[in-house]
């Protein structure tokens, strides 16, 4: 029986692929669990429409991420921190702190998208990578200064 996968299924294939499986497997497992639906002419046409809309949405997301990337490259973030002897920080600068300062400047960036290679535990200027999309990333300057 030919079915169209609705979700990525490790051993069978990816979303939208038309695969051939045994009748019992399709009727008793894939279709009831909404992992696949039968490969009729109408479903194949609907799949093509859905695929086109997903591609358009993905292209729109990439373009939005690229424009945000250009805007973020111009931004520098200043984080005032308390320091002790020999200019050592109490704690470290976290991705959440950077995200909060970016939010104040009007950029809604999730802290999980900010990639810190090493912990920031000293005063100075740092280049921090921000991954906006799987194919788009940028760097911002983070100034860690004395409070």
mmCIF file of the C-alpha atoms, coordinates in Angstrom:
data_MODEL
# 
_entry.id   MODEL 
# 
loop_
_atom_site.group_PDB 
_atom_site.id 
_atom_site.type_symbol 
_atom_site.label_atom_id 
_atom_site.label_alt_id 
_atom_site.label_comp_id 
_atom_site.label_asym_id 
_atom_site.label_entity_id 
_atom_site.label_seq_id 
_atom_site.pdbx_PDB_ins_code 
_atom_site.Cartn_x 
_atom_site.Cartn_y 
_atom_site.Cartn_z 
_atom_site.occupancy 
_atom_site.B_iso_or_equiv 
_atom_site.pdbx_formal_charge 
_atom_site.auth_seq_id 
_atom_site.auth_comp_id 
_atom_site.auth_asym_id 
_atom_site.auth_atom_id 
_atom_site.pdbx_PDB_model_num 
ATOM 1   C CA . UNK A 1 1   ? 0.000  0.000  0.000  1.00 0.00 ? 1   UNK A CA 1 
ATOM 2   C CA . UNK A 1 2   ? 1.314  3.466  -0.891 1.00 0.00 ? 2   UNK A CA 1 
ATOM 3   C CA . UNK A 1 3   ? 1.112  6.086  1.841  1.00 0.00 ? 3   UNK A CA 1 
ATOM 4   C CA . UNK A 1 4   ? 2.260  9.688  2.278  1.00 0.00 ? 4   UNK A CA 1 
ATOM 5   C CA . UNK A 1 5   ? 4.179  10.398 5.488  1.00 0.00 ? 5   UNK A CA 1 
ATOM 6   C CA . UNK A 1 6   ? 2.814  13.213 7.666  1.00 0.00 ? 6   UNK A CA 1 
ATOM 7   C CA . UNK A 1 7   ? 5.767  13.261 10.070 1.00 0.00 ? 7   UNK A CA 1 
ATOM 8   C CA . UNK A 1 8   ? 9.429  12.367 9.877  1.00 0.00 ? 8   UNK A CA 1 
ATOM 9   C CA . UNK A 1 9   ? 9.762  8.698  10.615 1.00 0.00 ? 9   UNK A CA 1 
ATOM 10  C CA . UNK A 1 10  ? 13.374 7.578  11.150 1.00 0.00 ? 10  UNK A CA 1 
ATOM 11  C CA . UNK A 1 11  ? 13.385 4.291  9.257  1.00 0.00 ? 11  UNK A CA 1 
ATOM 12  C CA . UNK A 1 12  ? 10.722 5.086  6.657  1.00 0.00 ? 12  UNK A CA 1 
ATOM 13  C CA . UNK A 1 13  ? 11.437 8.607  5.454  1.00 0.00 ? 13  UNK A CA 1 
ATOM 14  C CA . UNK A 1 14  ? 10.707 12.295 5.790  1.00 0.00 ? 14  UNK A CA 1 
ATOM 15  C CA . UNK A 1 15  ? 7.525  14.359 5.710  1.00 0.00 ? 15  UNK A CA 1 
ATOM 16  C CA . UNK A 1 16  ? 5.751  14.279 2.363  1.00 0.00 ? 16  UNK A CA 1 
ATOM 17  C CA . UNK A 1 17  ? 7.495  11.238 0.924  1.00 0.00 ? 17  UNK A CA 1 
ATOM 18  C CA . UNK A 1 18  ? 5.367  8.634  -0.798 1.00 0.00 ? 18  UNK A CA 1 
ATOM 19  C CA . UNK A 1 19  ? 6.458  5.195  0.388  1.00 0.00 ? 19  UNK A CA 1 
ATOM 20  C CA . UNK A 1 20  ? 5.277  1.633  -0.106 1.00 0.00 ? 20  UNK A CA 1 
ATOM 21  C CA . UNK A 1 21  ? 4.520  -0.341 3.073  1.00 0.00 ? 21  UNK A CA 1 
ATOM 22  C CA . UNK A 1 22  ? 2.612  -3.487 3.910  1.00 0.00 ? 22  UNK A CA 1 
ATOM 23  C CA . UNK A 1 23  ? -1.172 -3.102 4.080  1.00 0.00 ? 23  UNK A CA 1 
ATOM 24  C CA . UNK A 1 24  ? -1.488 -4.166 7.719  1.00 0.00 ? 24  UNK A CA 1 
ATOM 25  C CA . UNK A 1 25  ? 1.261  -1.825 8.882  1.00 0.00 ? 25  UNK A CA 1 
ATOM 26  C CA . UNK A 1 26  ? -0.415 1.113  7.152  1.00 0.00 ? 26  UNK A CA 1 
ATOM 27  C CA . UNK A 1 27  ? -3.986 0.306  8.295  1.00 0.00 ? 27  UNK A CA 1 
ATOM 28  C CA . UNK A 1 28  ? -3.148 -0.737 11.851 1.00 0.00 ? 28  UNK A CA 1 
ATOM 29  C CA . UNK A 1 29  ? -0.322 1.614  12.803 1.00 0.00 ? 29  UNK A CA 1 
ATOM 30  C CA . UNK A 1 30  ? 0.584  4.483  10.458 1.00 0.00 ? 30  UNK A CA 1 
ATOM 31  C CA . UNK A 1 31  ? -2.880 5.765  9.560  1.00 0.00 ? 31  UNK A CA 1 
ATOM 32  C CA . UNK A 1 32  ? -4.552 5.445  13.025 1.00 0.00 ? 32  UNK A CA 1 
ATOM 33  C CA . UNK A 1 33  ? -1.581 7.178  14.690 1.00 0.00 ? 33  UNK A CA 1 
ATOM 34  C CA . UNK A 1 34  ? -1.758 9.977  12.090 1.00 0.00 ? 34  UNK A CA 1 
ATOM 35  C CA . UNK A 1 35  ? 1.776  9.279  10.895 1.00 0.00 ? 35  UNK A CA 1 
ATOM 36  C CA . UNK A 1 36  ? 0.650  8.797  7.290  1.00 0.00 ? 36  UNK A CA 1 
ATOM 37  C CA . UNK A 1 37  ? -2.374 8.889  4.992  1.00 0.00 ? 37  UNK A CA 1 
ATOM 38  C CA . UNK A 1 38  ? -3.210 6.957  1.861  1.00 0.00 ? 38  UNK A CA 1 
ATOM 39  C CA . UNK A 1 39  ? -1.627 8.095  -1.396 1.00 0.00 ? 39  UNK A CA 1 
ATOM 40  C CA . UNK A 1 40  ? -4.784 8.888  -3.365 1.00 0.00 ? 40  UNK A CA 1 
ATOM 41  C CA . UNK A 1 41  ? -4.794 11.449 -6.201 1.00 0.00 ? 41  UNK A CA 1 
ATOM 42  C CA . UNK A 1 42  ? -6.476 14.056 -4.008 1.00 0.00 ? 42  UNK A CA 1 
ATOM 43  C CA . UNK A 1 43  ? -4.010 13.546 -1.170 1.00 0.00 ? 43  UNK A CA 1 
ATOM 44  C CA . UNK A 1 44  ? -1.056 13.799 -3.569 1.00 0.00 ? 44  UNK A CA 1 
ATOM 45  C CA . UNK A 1 45  ? -2.428 17.118 -4.906 1.00 0.00 ? 45  UNK A CA 1 
ATOM 46  C CA . UNK A 1 46  ? -2.969 18.380 -1.361 1.00 0.00 ? 46  UNK A CA 1 
ATOM 47  C CA . UNK A 1 47  ? 0.595  17.347 -0.520 1.00 0.00 ? 47  UNK A CA 1 
ATOM 48  C CA . UNK A 1 48  ? 1.968  19.398 -3.410 1.00 0.00 ? 48  UNK A CA 1 
ATOM 49  C CA . UNK A 1 49  ? -0.026 22.447 -2.271 1.00 0.00 ? 49  UNK A CA 1 
ATOM 50  C CA . UNK A 1 50  ? 1.196  21.980 1.294  1.00 0.00 ? 50  UNK A CA 1 
ATOM 51  C CA . UNK A 1 51  ? 4.786  21.555 0.128  1.00 0.00 ? 51  UNK A CA 1 
ATOM 52  C CA . UNK A 1 52  ? 4.610  24.827 -1.841 1.00 0.00 ? 52  UNK A CA 1 
ATOM 53  C CA . UNK A 1 53  ? 3.225  26.722 1.136  1.00 0.00 ? 53  UNK A CA 1 
ATOM 54  C CA . UNK A 1 54  ? 5.915  25.268 3.439  1.00 0.00 ? 54  UNK A CA 1 
ATOM 55  C CA . UNK A 1 55  ? 8.654  26.305 0.995  1.00 0.00 ? 55  UNK A CA 1 
ATOM 56  C CA . UNK A 1 56  ? 7.234  29.821 0.787  1.00 0.00 ? 56  UNK A CA 1 
ATOM 57  C CA . UNK A 1 57  ? 7.073  30.032 4.588  1.00 0.00 ? 57  UNK A CA 1 
ATOM 58  C CA . UNK A 1 58  ? 10.662 28.771 4.911  1.00 0.00 ? 58  UNK A CA 1 
ATOM 59  C CA . UNK A 1 59  ? 11.883 31.346 2.367  1.00 0.00 ? 59  UNK A CA 1 
ATOM 60  C CA . UNK A 1 60  ? 10.056 34.096 4.250  1.00 0.00 ? 60  UNK A CA 1 
ATOM 61  C CA . UNK A 1 61  ? 11.682 33.019 7.536  1.00 0.00 ? 61  UNK A CA 1 
ATOM 62  C CA . UNK A 1 62  ? 15.158 33.075 5.965  1.00 0.00 ? 62  UNK A CA 1 
ATOM 63  C CA . UNK A 1 63  ? 14.611 36.553 4.522  1.00 0.00 ? 63  UNK A CA 1 
ATOM 64  C CA . UNK A 1 64  ? 13.340 37.842 7.876  1.00 0.00 ? 64  UNK A CA 1 
ATOM 65  C CA . UNK A 1 65  ? 16.352 36.323 9.653  1.00 0.00 ? 65  UNK A CA 1 
ATOM 66  C CA . UNK A 1 66  ? 18.759 37.911 7.147  1.00 0.00 ? 66  UNK A CA 1 
ATOM 67  C CA . UNK A 1 67  ? 17.253 41.380 7.599  1.00 0.00 ? 67  UNK A CA 1 
ATOM 68  C CA . UNK A 1 68  ? 17.402 40.989 11.383 1.00 0.00 ? 68  UNK A CA 1 
ATOM 69  C CA . UNK A 1 69  ? 21.013 39.863 11.023 1.00 0.00 ? 69  UNK A CA 1 
ATOM 70  C CA . UNK A 1 70  ? 21.940 43.060 9.183  1.00 0.00 ? 70  UNK A CA 1 
ATOM 71  C CA . UNK A 1 71  ? 20.272 45.158 11.895 1.00 0.00 ? 71  UNK A CA 1 
ATOM 72  C CA . UNK A 1 72  ? 21.943 43.231 14.731 1.00 0.00 ? 72  UNK A CA 1 
ATOM 73  C CA . UNK A 1 73  ? 25.432 43.670 13.264 1.00 0.00 ? 73  UNK A CA 1 
ATOM 74  C CA . UNK A 1 74  ? 25.095 47.404 13.900 1.00 0.00 ? 74  UNK A CA 1 
ATOM 75  C CA . UNK A 1 75  ? 24.131 46.910 17.561 1.00 0.00 ? 75  UNK A CA 1 
ATOM 76  C CA . UNK A 1 76  ? 26.515 46.828 20.490 1.00 0.00 ? 76  UNK A CA 1 
ATOM 77  C CA . UNK A 1 77  ? 25.399 45.760 23.929 1.00 0.00 ? 77  UNK A CA 1 
ATOM 78  C CA . UNK A 1 78  ? 26.779 47.304 27.127 1.00 0.00 ? 78  UNK A CA 1 
ATOM 79  C CA . UNK A 1 79  ? 26.405 45.276 30.311 1.00 0.00 ? 79  UNK A CA 1 
ATOM 80  C CA . UNK A 1 80  ? 27.421 46.945 33.577 1.00 0.00 ? 80  UNK A CA 1 
ATOM 81  C CA . UNK A 1 81  ? 28.582 44.453 36.220 1.00 0.00 ? 81  UNK A CA 1 
ATOM 82  C CA . UNK A 1 82  ? 30.006 44.527 39.720 1.00 0.00 ? 82  UNK A CA 1 
ATOM 83  C CA . UNK A 1 83  ? 33.680 43.689 39.939 1.00 0.00 ? 83  UNK A CA 1 
ATOM 84  C CA . UNK A 1 84  ? 35.987 42.723 42.746 1.00 0.00 ? 84  UNK A CA 1 
ATOM 85  C CA . UNK A 1 85  ? 39.737 42.839 43.096 1.00 0.00 ? 85  UNK A CA 1 
ATOM 86  C CA . UNK A 1 86  ? 41.781 42.728 39.896 1.00 0.00 ? 86  UNK A CA 1 
ATOM 87  C CA . UNK A 1 87  ? 38.633 43.443 37.842 1.00 0.00 ? 87  UNK A CA 1 
ATOM 88  C CA . UNK A 1 88  ? 37.159 39.963 38.311 1.00 0.00 ? 88  UNK A CA 1 
ATOM 89  C CA . UNK A 1 89  ? 33.398 39.701 37.953 1.00 0.00 ? 89  UNK A CA 1 
ATOM 90  C CA . UNK A 1 90  ? 31.071 38.435 40.641 1.00 0.00 ? 90  UNK A CA 1 
ATOM 91  C CA . UNK A 1 91  ? 29.569 35.572 38.622 1.00 0.00 ? 91  UNK A CA 1 
ATOM 92  C CA . UNK A 1 92  ? 29.548 35.809 34.837 1.00 0.00 ? 92  UNK A CA 1 
ATOM 93  C CA . UNK A 1 93  ? 27.676 37.445 31.987 1.00 0.00 ? 93  UNK A CA 1 
ATOM 94  C CA . UNK A 1 94  ? 24.977 35.070 30.758 1.00 0.00 ? 94  UNK A CA 1 
ATOM 95  C CA . UNK A 1 95  ? 22.979 34.747 27.559 1.00 0.00 ? 95  UNK A CA 1 
ATOM 96  C CA . UNK A 1 96  ? 19.895 35.835 29.533 1.00 0.00 ? 96  UNK A CA 1 
ATOM 97  C CA . UNK A 1 97  ? 21.567 39.138 30.445 1.00 0.00 ? 97  UNK A CA 1 
ATOM 98  C CA . UNK A 1 98  ? 22.457 39.772 26.793 1.00 0.00 ? 98  UNK A CA 1 
ATOM 99  C CA . UNK A 1 99  ? 18.923 38.855 25.730 1.00 0.00 ? 99  UNK A CA 1 
ATOM 100 C CA . UNK A 1 100 ? 17.432 41.285 28.265 1.00 0.00 ? 100 UNK A CA 1 
ATOM 101 C CA . UNK A 1 101 ? 19.594 44.174 27.038 1.00 0.00 ? 101 UNK A CA 1 
ATOM 102 C CA . UNK A 1 102 ? 18.681 43.364 23.423 1.00 0.00 ? 102 UNK A CA 1 
ATOM 103 C CA . UNK A 1 103 ? 15.000 43.346 24.421 1.00 0.00 ? 103 UNK A CA 1 
ATOM 104 C CA . UNK A 1 104 ? 15.414 46.854 25.868 1.00 0.00 ? 104 UNK A CA 1 
ATOM 105 C CA . UNK A 1 105 ? 16.828 47.947 22.499 1.00 0.00 ? 105 UNK A CA 1 
ATOM 106 C CA . UNK A 1 106 ? 13.828 46.498 20.665 1.00 0.00 ? 106 UNK A CA 1 
ATOM 107 C CA . UNK A 1 107 ? 15.186 43.118 19.506 1.00 0.00 ? 107 UNK A CA 1 
ATOM 108 C CA . UNK A 1 108 ? 13.260 40.043 20.651 1.00 0.00 ? 108 UNK A CA 1 
ATOM 109 C CA . UNK A 1 109 ? 16.055 37.415 20.726 1.00 0.00 ? 109 UNK A CA 1 
ATOM 110 C CA . UNK A 1 110 ? 15.612 34.210 22.713 1.00 0.00 ? 110 UNK A CA 1 
ATOM 111 C CA . UNK A 1 111 ? 18.475 33.419 25.091 1.00 0.00 ? 111 UNK A CA 1 
ATOM 112 C CA . UNK A 1 112 ? 18.879 29.965 23.502 1.00 0.00 ? 112 UNK A CA 1 
ATOM 113 C CA . UNK A 1 113 ? 19.857 31.606 20.210 1.00 0.00 ? 113 UNK A CA 1 
ATOM 114 C CA . UNK A 1 114 ? 22.786 33.405 21.836 1.00 0.00 ? 114 UNK A CA 1 
ATOM 115 C CA . UNK A 1 115 ? 25.882 31.197 21.726 1.00 0.00 ? 115 UNK A CA 1 
ATOM 116 C CA . UNK A 1 116 ? 28.609 31.923 24.263 1.00 0.00 ? 116 UNK A CA 1 
ATOM 117 C CA . UNK A 1 117 ? 31.799 30.021 23.433 1.00 0.00 ? 117 UNK A CA 1 
ATOM 118 C CA . UNK A 1 118 ? 33.342 30.607 26.849 1.00 0.00 ? 118 UNK A CA 1 
ATOM 119 C CA . UNK A 1 119 ? 31.988 32.146 29.999 1.00 0.00 ? 119 UNK A CA 1 
ATOM 120 C CA . UNK A 1 120 ? 32.440 35.891 30.179 1.00 0.00 ? 120 UNK A CA 1 
ATOM 121 C CA . UNK A 1 121 ? 34.145 36.499 33.527 1.00 0.00 ? 121 UNK A CA 1 
ATOM 122 C CA . UNK A 1 122 ? 36.234 39.609 32.879 1.00 0.00 ? 122 UNK A CA 1 
ATOM 123 C CA . UNK A 1 123 ? 35.782 43.177 31.721 1.00 0.00 ? 123 UNK A CA 1 
ATOM 124 C CA . UNK A 1 124 ? 36.270 43.829 28.033 1.00 0.00 ? 124 UNK A CA 1 
ATOM 125 C CA . UNK A 1 125 ? 34.784 43.649 24.565 1.00 0.00 ? 125 UNK A CA 1 
ATOM 126 C CA . UNK A 1 126 ? 33.491 40.301 23.304 1.00 0.00 ? 126 UNK A CA 1 
ATOM 127 C CA . UNK A 1 127 ? 32.150 39.024 19.990 1.00 0.00 ? 127 UNK A CA 1 
ATOM 128 C CA . UNK A 1 128 ? 29.050 36.908 20.663 1.00 0.00 ? 128 UNK A CA 1 
ATOM 129 C CA . UNK A 1 129 ? 27.426 34.737 18.005 1.00 0.00 ? 129 UNK A CA 1 
ATOM 130 C CA . UNK A 1 130 ? 23.637 34.858 17.598 1.00 0.00 ? 130 UNK A CA 1 
ATOM 131 C CA . UNK A 1 131 ? 22.040 32.074 15.574 1.00 0.00 ? 131 UNK A CA 1 
ATOM 132 C CA . UNK A 1 132 ? 18.818 33.455 14.110 1.00 0.00 ? 132 UNK A CA 1 
ATOM 133 C CA . UNK A 1 133 ? 18.000 30.553 11.771 1.00 0.00 ? 133 UNK A CA 1 
ATOM 134 C CA . UNK A 1 134 ? 19.760 27.262 10.986 1.00 0.00 ? 134 UNK A CA 1 
ATOM 135 C CA . UNK A 1 135 ? 21.342 28.934 7.947  1.00 0.00 ? 135 UNK A CA 1 
ATOM 136 C CA . UNK A 1 136 ? 21.650 32.528 9.253  1.00 0.00 ? 136 UNK A CA 1 
ATOM 137 C CA . UNK A 1 137 ? 23.820 33.736 12.106 1.00 0.00 ? 137 UNK A CA 1 
ATOM 138 C CA . UNK A 1 138 ? 25.467 37.001 13.070 1.00 0.00 ? 138 UNK A CA 1 
ATOM 139 C CA . UNK A 1 139 ? 27.770 38.419 15.720 1.00 0.00 ? 139 UNK A CA 1 
ATOM 140 C CA . UNK A 1 140 ? 27.185 41.278 18.113 1.00 0.00 ? 140 UNK A CA 1 
ATOM 141 C CA . UNK A 1 141 ? 29.646 43.201 20.259 1.00 0.00 ? 141 UNK A CA 1 
ATOM 142 C CA . UNK A 1 142 ? 29.170 42.896 23.990 1.00 0.00 ? 142 UNK A CA 1 
ATOM 143 C CA . UNK A 1 143 ? 30.896 45.485 26.164 1.00 0.00 ? 143 UNK A CA 1 
ATOM 144 C CA . UNK A 1 144 ? 31.318 44.338 29.758 1.00 0.00 ? 144 UNK A CA 1 
ATOM 145 C CA . UNK A 1 145 ? 31.990 47.427 31.867 1.00 0.00 ? 145 UNK A CA 1 
ATOM 146 C CA . UNK A 1 146 ? 32.354 48.312 35.557 1.00 0.00 ? 146 UNK A CA 1 
ATOM 147 C CA . UNK A 1 147 ? 29.118 49.298 37.294 1.00 0.00 ? 147 UNK A CA 1 
# 
